Amino acid sequence: ARGLYVDGAYTVEKLPGIVDVNLGVEYKYNKRLSAFLNINNMLNKQYRRWNQYPSYGINFLGGFSYAF
């Protein structure tokens, strides 16, 4: 449920259930060097996360990590 404050009154709105599938992988080459990839919202569902702010569709985040 979500609470809304409208015209001086607090109301509750029931939100529908959602499925949000994510995947994250990391490959460690050695103690210092690694790479990662995160895939979010793999089903590309459109839904409101909070206060009418929409979610992103499918998105990817990847990168490398190096320790000195």
PyMOL Python script that loads the backbone (N, CA, C, O; Angstrom):
from pymol import cmd

cmd.read_pdbstr("""\
ATOM      1  N   ALA A   1       0.844  -1.182   0.000  1.00  0.00           N
ATOM      2  CA  ALA A   1       0.000   0.000   0.000  1.00  0.00           C
ATOM      3  C   ALA A   1       0.882   1.234   0.000  1.00  0.00           C
ATOM      4  O   ALA A   1       2.026   1.200   0.452  1.00  0.00           O
ATOM      5  N   ARG A   2       0.348   2.289  -0.497  1.00  0.00           N
ATOM      6  CA  ARG A   2       1.083   3.542  -0.594  1.00  0.00           C
ATOM      7  C   ARG A   2       0.210   4.642  -0.032  1.00  0.00           C
ATOM      8  O   ARG A   2      -0.986   4.700  -0.317  1.00  0.00           O
ATOM      9  N   GLY A   3       0.800   5.513   0.766  1.00  0.00           N
ATOM     10  CA  GLY A   3       0.048   6.628   1.316  1.00  0.00           C
ATOM     11  C   GLY A   3       0.191   7.872   0.464  1.00  0.00           C
ATOM     12  O   GLY A   3       1.283   8.177  -0.016  1.00  0.00           O
ATOM     13  N   LEU A   4      -0.898   8.588   0.274  1.00  0.00           N
ATOM     14  CA  LEU A   4      -0.903   9.839  -0.482  1.00  0.00           C
ATOM     15  C   LEU A   4      -1.515  10.936   0.377  1.00  0.00           C
ATOM     16  O   LEU A   4      -2.497  10.705   1.081  1.00  0.00           O
ATOM     17  N   TYR A   5      -0.943  12.110   0.319  1.00  0.00           N
ATOM     18  CA  TYR A   5      -1.460  13.260   1.040  1.00  0.00           C
ATOM     19  C   TYR A   5      -2.061  14.207   0.014  1.00  0.00           C
ATOM     20  O   TYR A   5      -1.329  14.876  -0.715  1.00  0.00           O
ATOM     21  N   VAL A   6      -3.388  14.271  -0.048  1.00  0.00           N
ATOM     22  CA  VAL A   6      -4.082  15.077  -1.047  1.00  0.00           C
ATOM     23  C   VAL A   6      -5.121  15.941  -0.352  1.00  0.00           C
ATOM     24  O   VAL A   6      -5.935  15.442   0.424  1.00  0.00           O
ATOM     25  N   ASP A   7      -5.091  17.237  -0.634  1.00  0.00           N
ATOM     26  CA  ASP A   7      -6.073  18.188  -0.100  1.00  0.00           C
ATOM     27  C   ASP A   7      -6.244  18.066   1.416  1.00  0.00           C
ATOM     28  O   ASP A   7      -7.368  18.078   1.918  1.00  0.00           O
ATOM     29  N   GLY A   8      -5.157  17.952   2.124  1.00  0.00           N
ATOM     30  CA  GLY A   8      -5.205  17.903   3.583  1.00  0.00           C
ATOM     31  C   GLY A   8      -5.639  16.569   4.164  1.00  0.00           C
ATOM     32  O   GLY A   8      -5.847  16.473   5.373  1.00  0.00           O
ATOM     33  N   ALA A   9      -5.781  15.546   3.350  1.00  0.00           N
ATOM     34  CA  ALA A   9      -6.190  14.230   3.847  1.00  0.00           C
ATOM     35  C   ALA A   9      -5.176  13.182   3.388  1.00  0.00           C
ATOM     36  O   ALA A   9      -4.632  13.255   2.286  1.00  0.00           O
ATOM     37  N   TYR A  10      -4.944  12.225   4.250  1.00  0.00           N
ATOM     38  CA  TYR A  10      -4.011  11.145   3.959  1.00  0.00           C
ATOM     39  C   TYR A  10      -4.810   9.931   3.503  1.00  0.00           C
ATOM     40  O   TYR A  10      -5.652   9.429   4.248  1.00  0.00           O
ATOM     41  N   THR A  11      -4.556   9.454   2.286  1.00  0.00           N
ATOM     42  CA  THR A  11      -5.259   8.289   1.760  1.00  0.00           C
ATOM     43  C   THR A  11      -4.265   7.170   1.462  1.00  0.00           C
ATOM     44  O   THR A  11      -3.070   7.420   1.300  1.00  0.00           O
ATOM     45  N   VAL A  12      -4.757   5.951   1.393  1.00  0.00           N
ATOM     46  CA  VAL A  12      -3.922   4.793   1.089  1.00  0.00           C
ATOM     47  C   VAL A  12      -4.378   4.195  -0.230  1.00  0.00           C
ATOM     48  O   VAL A  12      -5.571   3.986  -0.450  1.00  0.00           O
ATOM     49  N   GLU A  13      -3.418   3.920  -1.108  1.00  0.00           N
ATOM     50  CA  GLU A  13      -3.709   3.315  -2.398  1.00  0.00           C
ATOM     51  C   GLU A  13      -2.984   1.976  -2.474  1.00  0.00           C
ATOM     52  O   GLU A  13      -1.779   1.916  -2.231  1.00  0.00           O
ATOM     53  N   LYS A  14      -3.690   0.914  -2.802  1.00  0.00           N
ATOM     54  CA  LYS A  14      -3.090  -0.408  -2.917  1.00  0.00           C
ATOM     55  C   LYS A  14      -2.416  -0.549  -4.279  1.00  0.00           C
ATOM     56  O   LYS A  14      -3.024  -0.269  -5.312  1.00  0.00           O
ATOM     57  N   LEU A  15      -1.150  -0.987  -4.274  1.00  0.00           N
ATOM     58  CA  LEU A  15      -0.395  -1.167  -5.505  1.00  0.00           C
ATOM     59  C   LEU A  15      -0.434  -2.626  -5.932  1.00  0.00           C
ATOM     60  O   LEU A  15      -0.462  -3.517  -5.082  1.00  0.00           O
ATOM     61  N   PRO A  16      -0.435  -2.883  -7.231  1.00  0.00           N
ATOM     62  CA  PRO A  16      -0.403  -4.273  -7.689  1.00  0.00           C
ATOM     63  C   PRO A  16       0.984  -4.883  -7.470  1.00  0.00           C
ATOM     64  O   PRO A  16       1.977  -4.162  -7.379  1.00  0.00           O
ATOM     65  N   GLY A  17       1.043  -6.203  -7.387  1.00  0.00           N
ATOM     66  CA  GLY A  17       2.318  -6.888  -7.251  1.00  0.00           C
ATOM     67  C   GLY A  17       3.112  -6.825  -8.548  1.00  0.00           C
ATOM     68  O   GLY A  17       2.539  -6.690  -9.629  1.00  0.00           O
ATOM     69  N   ILE A  18       4.434  -6.922  -8.436  1.00  0.00           N
ATOM     70  CA  ILE A  18       5.302  -6.882  -9.609  1.00  0.00           C
ATOM     71  C   ILE A  18       6.358  -7.980  -9.487  1.00  0.00           C
ATOM     72  O   ILE A  18       6.630  -8.477  -8.394  1.00  0.00           O
ATOM     73  N   VAL A  19       6.939  -8.346 -10.609  1.00  0.00           N
ATOM     74  CA  VAL A  19       8.076  -9.248 -10.649  1.00  0.00           C
ATOM     75  C   VAL A  19       9.224  -8.476 -11.276  1.00  0.00           C
ATOM     76  O   VAL A  19       9.095  -7.958 -12.385  1.00  0.00           O
ATOM     77  N   ASP A  20      10.340  -8.398 -10.576  1.00  0.00           N
ATOM     78  CA  ASP A  20      11.512  -7.670 -11.051  1.00  0.00           C
ATOM     79  C   ASP A  20      12.697  -8.631 -10.990  1.00  0.00           C
ATOM     80  O   ASP A  20      13.197  -8.938  -9.908  1.00  0.00           O
ATOM     81  N   VAL A  21      13.148  -9.107 -12.162  1.00  0.00           N
ATOM     82  CA  VAL A  21      14.214 -10.103 -12.231  1.00  0.00           C
ATOM     83  C   VAL A  21      15.525  -9.401 -12.556  1.00  0.00           C
ATOM     84  O   VAL A  21      15.608  -8.626 -13.509  1.00  0.00           O
ATOM     85  N   ASN A  22      16.560  -9.684 -11.745  1.00  0.00           N
ATOM     86  CA  ASN A  22      17.878  -9.080 -11.913  1.00  0.00           C
ATOM     87  C   ASN A  22      18.942 -10.177 -11.918  1.00  0.00           C
ATOM     88  O   ASN A  22      18.730 -11.262 -11.375  1.00  0.00           O
ATOM     89  N   LEU A  23      20.093  -9.885 -12.540  1.00  0.00           N
ATOM     90  CA  LEU A  23      21.195 -10.829 -12.585  1.00  0.00           C
ATOM     91  C   LEU A  23      22.497 -10.059 -12.444  1.00  0.00           C
ATOM     92  O   LEU A  23      22.679  -9.018 -13.075  1.00  0.00           O
ATOM     93  N   GLY A  24      23.386 -10.561 -11.633  1.00  0.00           N
ATOM     94  CA  GLY A  24      24.702  -9.955 -11.475  1.00  0.00           C
ATOM     95  C   GLY A  24      25.773 -11.030 -11.498  1.00  0.00           C
ATOM     96  O   GLY A  24      25.636 -12.065 -10.845  1.00  0.00           O
ATOM     97  N   VAL A  25      26.843 -10.784 -12.253  1.00  0.00           N
ATOM     98  CA  VAL A  25      27.965 -11.716 -12.315  1.00  0.00           C
ATOM     99  C   VAL A  25      29.270 -10.941 -12.148  1.00  0.00           C
ATOM    100  O   VAL A  25      29.364  -9.765 -12.499  1.00  0.00           O
ATOM    101  N   GLU A  26      30.265 -11.624 -11.609  1.00  0.00           N
ATOM    102  CA  GLU A  26      31.592 -11.031 -11.449  1.00  0.00           C
ATOM    103  C   GLU A  26      32.630 -12.088 -11.773  1.00  0.00           C
ATOM    104  O   GLU A  26      32.505 -13.240 -11.358  1.00  0.00           O
ATOM    105  N   TYR A  27      33.656 -11.695 -12.515  1.00  0.00           N
ATOM    106  CA  TYR A  27      34.763 -12.580 -12.857  1.00  0.00           C
ATOM    107  C   TYR A  27      36.019 -11.997 -12.237  1.00  0.00           C
ATOM    108  O   TYR A  27      36.399 -10.866 -12.540  1.00  0.00           O
ATOM    109  N   LYS A  28      36.662 -12.765 -11.373  1.00  0.00           N
ATOM    110  CA  LYS A  28      37.915 -12.324 -10.747  1.00  0.00           C
ATOM    111  C   LYS A  28      39.085 -12.986 -11.463  1.00  0.00           C
ATOM    112  O   LYS A  28      39.274 -14.200 -11.386  1.00  0.00           O
ATOM    113  N   TYR A  29      39.855 -12.177 -12.151  1.00  0.00           N
ATOM    114  CA  TYR A  29      41.022 -12.677 -12.873  1.00  0.00           C
ATOM    115  C   TYR A  29      42.123 -13.045 -11.884  1.00  0.00           C
ATOM    116  O   TYR A  29      42.741 -14.104 -11.995  1.00  0.00           O
ATOM    117  N   ASN A  30      42.362 -12.165 -10.920  1.00  0.00           N
ATOM    118  CA  ASN A  30      43.283 -12.419  -9.812  1.00  0.00           C
ATOM    119  C   ASN A  30      42.859 -11.526  -8.648  1.00  0.00           C
ATOM    120  O   ASN A  30      41.778 -10.939  -8.691  1.00  0.00           O
ATOM    121  N   LYS A  31      43.687 -11.414  -7.609  1.00  0.00           N
ATOM    122  CA  LYS A  31      43.311 -10.618  -6.427  1.00  0.00           C
ATOM    123  C   LYS A  31      43.118  -9.150  -6.752  1.00  0.00           C
ATOM    124  O   LYS A  31      42.380  -8.456  -6.054  1.00  0.00           O
ATOM    125  N   ARG A  32      43.766  -8.667  -7.795  1.00  0.00           N
ATOM    126  CA  ARG A  32      43.714  -7.240  -8.110  1.00  0.00           C
ATOM    127  C   ARG A  32      42.744  -6.859  -9.219  1.00  0.00           C
ATOM    128  O   ARG A  32      42.237  -5.737  -9.226  1.00  0.00           O
ATOM    129  N   LEU A  33      42.476  -7.753 -10.143  1.00  0.00           N
ATOM    130  CA  LEU A  33      41.711  -7.399 -11.335  1.00  0.00           C
ATOM    131  C   LEU A  33      40.435  -8.240 -11.441  1.00  0.00           C
ATOM    132  O   LEU A  33      40.474  -9.465 -11.331  1.00  0.00           O
ATOM    133  N   SER A  34      39.302  -7.560 -11.657  1.00  0.00           N
ATOM    134  CA  SER A  34      38.034  -8.255 -11.840  1.00  0.00           C
ATOM    135  C   SER A  34      37.133  -7.442 -12.768  1.00  0.00           C
ATOM    136  O   SER A  34      37.357  -6.252 -12.991  1.00  0.00           O
ATOM    137  N   ALA A  35      36.110  -8.110 -13.301  1.00  0.00           N
ATOM    138  CA  ALA A  35      35.115  -7.465 -14.157  1.00  0.00           C
ATOM    139  C   ALA A  35      33.738  -7.887 -13.670  1.00  0.00           C
ATOM    140  O   ALA A  35      33.572  -8.968 -13.105  1.00  0.00           O
ATOM    141  N   PHE A  36      32.739  -7.012 -13.895  1.00  0.00           N
ATOM    142  CA  PHE A  36      31.388  -7.333 -13.445  1.00  0.00           C
ATOM    143  C   PHE A  36      30.358  -6.881 -14.469  1.00  0.00           C
ATOM    144  O   PHE A  36      30.613  -5.993 -15.283  1.00  0.00           O
ATOM    145  N   LEU A  37      29.178  -7.516 -14.412  1.00  0.00           N
ATOM    146  CA  LEU A  37      28.042  -7.139 -15.256  1.00  0.00           C
ATOM    147  C   LEU A  37      26.772  -7.342 -14.457  1.00  0.00           C
ATOM    148  O   LEU A  37      26.553  -8.422 -13.909  1.00  0.00           O
ATOM    149  N   ASN A  38      25.932  -6.321 -14.382  1.00  0.00           N
ATOM    150  CA  ASN A  38      24.619  -6.386 -13.729  1.00  0.00           C
ATOM    151  C   ASN A  38      23.548  -6.103 -14.777  1.00  0.00           C
ATOM    152  O   ASN A  38      23.654  -5.142 -15.539  1.00  0.00           O
ATOM    153  N   ILE A  39      22.522  -6.939 -14.811  1.00  0.00           N
ATOM    154  CA  ILE A  39      21.374  -6.734 -15.694  1.00  0.00           C
ATOM    155  C   ILE A  39      20.153  -6.588 -14.792  1.00  0.00           C
ATOM    156  O   ILE A  39      19.843  -7.493 -14.018  1.00  0.00           O
ATOM    157  N   ASN A  40      19.465  -5.468 -14.885  1.00  0.00           N
ATOM    158  CA  ASN A  40      18.309  -5.173 -14.040  1.00  0.00           C
ATOM    159  C   ASN A  40      17.033  -5.128 -14.865  1.00  0.00           C
ATOM    160  O   ASN A  40      17.049  -4.753 -16.038  1.00  0.00           O
ATOM    161  N   ASN A  41      15.915  -5.520 -14.232  1.00  0.00           N
ATOM    162  CA  ASN A  41      14.601  -5.529 -14.861  1.00  0.00           C
ATOM    163  C   ASN A  41      14.635  -6.310 -16.180  1.00  0.00           C
ATOM    164  O   ASN A  41      14.256  -5.795 -17.232  1.00  0.00           O
ATOM    165  N   MET A  42      15.092  -7.554 -16.101  1.00  0.00           N
ATOM    166  CA  MET A  42      15.283  -8.380 -17.291  1.00  0.00           C
ATOM    167  C   MET A  42      13.985  -8.646 -18.051  1.00  0.00           C
ATOM    168  O   MET A  42      14.033  -8.933 -19.247  1.00  0.00           O
ATOM    169  N   LEU A  43      12.842  -8.562 -17.401  1.00  0.00           N
ATOM    170  CA  LEU A  43      11.556  -8.766 -18.078  1.00  0.00           C
ATOM    171  C   LEU A  43      11.018  -7.481 -18.690  1.00  0.00           C
ATOM    172  O   LEU A  43       9.960  -7.486 -19.319  1.00  0.00           O
ATOM    173  N   ASN A  44      11.742  -6.382 -18.508  1.00  0.00           N
ATOM    174  CA  ASN A  44      11.392  -5.069 -19.067  1.00  0.00           C
ATOM    175  C   ASN A  44       9.990  -4.626 -18.647  1.00  0.00           C
ATOM    176  O   ASN A  44       9.244  -4.083 -19.462  1.00  0.00           O
ATOM    177  N   LYS A  45       9.626  -4.853 -17.387  1.00  0.00           N
ATOM    178  CA  LYS A  45       8.316  -4.460 -16.859  1.00  0.00           C
ATOM    179  C   LYS A  45       8.310  -2.970 -16.569  1.00  0.00           C
ATOM    180  O   LYS A  45       9.305  -2.415 -16.102  1.00  0.00           O
ATOM    181  N   GLN A  46       7.187  -2.327 -16.848  1.00  0.00           N
ATOM    182  CA  GLN A  46       7.000  -0.910 -16.525  1.00  0.00           C
ATOM    183  C   GLN A  46       6.130  -0.820 -15.277  1.00  0.00           C
ATOM    184  O   GLN A  46       5.007  -1.323 -15.269  1.00  0.00           O
ATOM    185  N   TYR A  47       6.627  -0.196 -14.242  1.00  0.00           N
ATOM    186  CA  TYR A  47       5.868  -0.050 -13.008  1.00  0.00           C
ATOM    187  C   TYR A  47       6.344   1.199 -12.275  1.00  0.00           C
ATOM    188  O   TYR A  47       7.384   1.770 -12.606  1.00  0.00           O
ATOM    189  N   ARG A  48       5.583   1.607 -11.292  1.00  0.00           N
ATOM    190  CA  ARG A  48       5.918   2.785 -10.482  1.00  0.00           C
ATOM    191  C   ARG A  48       6.610   2.307  -9.215  1.00  0.00           C
ATOM    192  O   ARG A  48       6.054   1.501  -8.469  1.00  0.00           O
ATOM    193  N   ARG A  49       7.818   2.800  -8.968  1.00  0.00           N
ATOM    194  CA  ARG A  49       8.578   2.370  -7.794  1.00  0.00           C
ATOM    195  C   ARG A  49       8.157   3.115  -6.544  1.00  0.00           C
ATOM    196  O   ARG A  49       8.012   2.513  -5.480  1.00  0.00           O
ATOM    197  N   TRP A  50       7.961   4.413  -6.660  1.00  0.00           N
ATOM    198  CA  TRP A  50       7.655   5.231  -5.491  1.00  0.00           C
ATOM    199  C   TRP A  50       7.025   6.530  -5.960  1.00  0.00           C
ATOM    200  O   TRP A  50       7.561   7.191  -6.849  1.00  0.00           O
ATOM    201  N   ASN A  51       5.917   6.899  -5.386  1.00  0.00           N
ATOM    202  CA  ASN A  51       5.281   8.195  -5.611  1.00  0.00           C
ATOM    203  C   ASN A  51       5.178   8.564  -7.094  1.00  0.00           C
ATOM    204  O   ASN A  51       5.505   9.685  -7.485  1.00  0.00           O
ATOM    205  N   GLN A  52       4.724   7.622  -7.906  1.00  0.00           N
ATOM    206  CA  GLN A  52       4.510   7.841  -9.336  1.00  0.00           C
ATOM    207  C   GLN A  52       5.788   8.006 -10.160  1.00  0.00           C
ATOM    208  O   GLN A  52       5.717   8.428 -11.314  1.00  0.00           O
ATOM    209  N   TYR A  53       6.957   7.684  -9.593  1.00  0.00           N
ATOM    210  CA  TYR A  53       8.189   7.711 -10.375  1.00  0.00           C
ATOM    211  C   TYR A  53       8.321   6.382 -11.106  1.00  0.00           C
ATOM    212  O   TYR A  53       8.329   5.332 -10.462  1.00  0.00           O
ATOM    213  N   PRO A  54       8.424   6.398 -12.441  1.00  0.00           N
ATOM    214  CA  PRO A  54       8.479   5.135 -13.185  1.00  0.00           C
ATOM    215  C   PRO A  54       9.829   4.438 -13.020  1.00  0.00           C
ATOM    216  O   PRO A  54      10.844   5.081 -12.751  1.00  0.00           O
ATOM    217  N   SER A  55       9.823   3.127 -13.184  1.00  0.00           N
ATOM    218  CA  SER A  55      11.064   2.360 -13.182  1.00  0.00           C
ATOM    219  C   SER A  55      11.700   2.459 -14.564  1.00  0.00           C
ATOM    220  O   SER A  55      11.041   2.813 -15.542  1.00  0.00           O
ATOM    221  N   TYR A  56      12.967   2.148 -14.627  1.00  0.00           N
ATOM    222  CA  TYR A  56      13.639   2.056 -15.917  1.00  0.00           C
ATOM    223  C   TYR A  56      13.278   0.723 -16.555  1.00  0.00           C
ATOM    224  O   TYR A  56      12.922  -0.222 -15.851  1.00  0.00           O
ATOM    225  N   GLY A  57      13.364   0.635 -17.864  1.00  0.00           N
ATOM    226  CA  GLY A  57      13.217  -0.649 -18.536  1.00  0.00           C
ATOM    227  C   GLY A  57      14.462  -1.478 -18.257  1.00  0.00           C
ATOM    228  O   GLY A  57      15.182  -1.218 -17.293  1.00  0.00           O
ATOM    229  N   ILE A  58      14.713  -2.456 -19.084  1.00  0.00           N
ATOM    230  CA  ILE A  58      15.902  -3.279 -18.899  1.00  0.00           C
ATOM    231  C   ILE A  58      17.134  -2.374 -18.974  1.00  0.00           C
ATOM    232  O   ILE A  58      17.216  -1.502 -19.839  1.00  0.00           O
ATOM    233  N   ASN A  59      18.082  -2.582 -18.073  1.00  0.00           N
ATOM    234  CA  ASN A  59      19.303  -1.790 -18.108  1.00  0.00           C
ATOM    235  C   ASN A  59      20.492  -2.635 -17.693  1.00  0.00           C
ATOM    236  O   ASN A  59      20.359  -3.624 -16.971  1.00  0.00           O
ATOM    237  N   PHE A  60      21.657  -2.221 -18.168  1.00  0.00           N
ATOM    238  CA  PHE A  60      22.905  -2.945 -17.961  1.00  0.00           C
ATOM    239  C   PHE A  60      23.908  -2.028 -17.277  1.00  0.00           C
ATOM    240  O   PHE A  60      23.942  -0.823 -17.528  1.00  0.00           O
ATOM    241  N   LEU A  61      24.716  -2.612 -16.418  1.00  0.00           N
ATOM    242  CA  LEU A  61      25.822  -1.897 -15.797  1.00  0.00           C
ATOM    243  C   LEU A  61      27.001  -2.849 -15.760  1.00  0.00           C
ATOM    244  O   LEU A  61      26.891  -3.959 -15.239  1.00  0.00           O
ATOM    245  N   GLY A  62      28.111  -2.427 -16.301  1.00  0.00           N
ATOM    246  CA  GLY A  62      29.296  -3.269 -16.318  1.00  0.00           C
ATOM    247  C   GLY A  62      30.530  -2.445 -16.036  1.00  0.00           C
ATOM    248  O   GLY A  62      30.519  -1.221 -16.166  1.00  0.00           O
ATOM    249  N   GLY A  63      31.589  -3.122 -15.652  1.00  0.00           N
ATOM    250  CA  GLY A  63      32.817  -2.399 -15.408  1.00  0.00           C
ATOM    251  C   GLY A  63      33.940  -3.301 -14.947  1.00  0.00           C
ATOM    252  O   GLY A  63      33.797  -4.520 -14.849  1.00  0.00           O
ATOM    253  N   PHE A  64      35.055  -2.664 -14.669  1.00  0.00           N
ATOM    254  CA  PHE A  64      36.265  -3.345 -14.223  1.00  0.00           C
ATOM    255  C   PHE A  64      36.662  -2.785 -12.875  1.00  0.00           C
ATOM    256  O   PHE A  64      36.338  -1.649 -12.531  1.00  0.00           O
ATOM    257  N   SER A  65      37.368  -3.604 -12.124  1.00  0.00           N
ATOM    258  CA  SER A  65      37.881  -3.176 -10.834  1.00  0.00           C
ATOM    259  C   SER A  65      39.356  -3.564 -10.759  1.00  0.00           C
ATOM    260  O   SER A  65      39.743  -4.683 -11.095  1.00  0.00           O
ATOM    261  N   TYR A  66      40.156  -2.616 -10.312  1.00  0.00           N
ATOM    262  CA  TYR A  66      41.591  -2.881 -10.134  1.00  0.00           C
ATOM    263  C   TYR A  66      42.020  -2.322  -8.796  1.00  0.00           C
ATOM    264  O   TYR A  66      41.769  -1.154  -8.498  1.00  0.00           O
ATOM    265  N   ALA A  67      42.663  -3.141  -7.990  1.00  0.00           N
ATOM    266  CA  ALA A  67      43.157  -2.702  -6.684  1.00  0.00           C
ATOM    267  C   ALA A  67      44.650  -2.449  -6.762  1.00  0.00           C
ATOM    268  O   ALA A  67      45.394  -3.243  -7.338  1.00  0.00           O
ATOM    269  N   PHE A  68      45.086  -1.344  -6.182  1.00  0.00           N
ATOM    270  CA  PHE A  68      46.515  -0.994  -6.176  1.00  0.00           C
ATOM    271  C   PHE A  68      47.226  -1.620  -5.006  1.00  0.00           C
ATOM    272  O   PHE A  68      48.431  -1.432  -4.844  1.00  0.00           O
TER     273      PHE A  68
END
""", "prot")
cmd.dss("prot")
cmd.show_as("cartoon", "prot")
cmd.util.cbc("prot")
cmd.orient("prot")
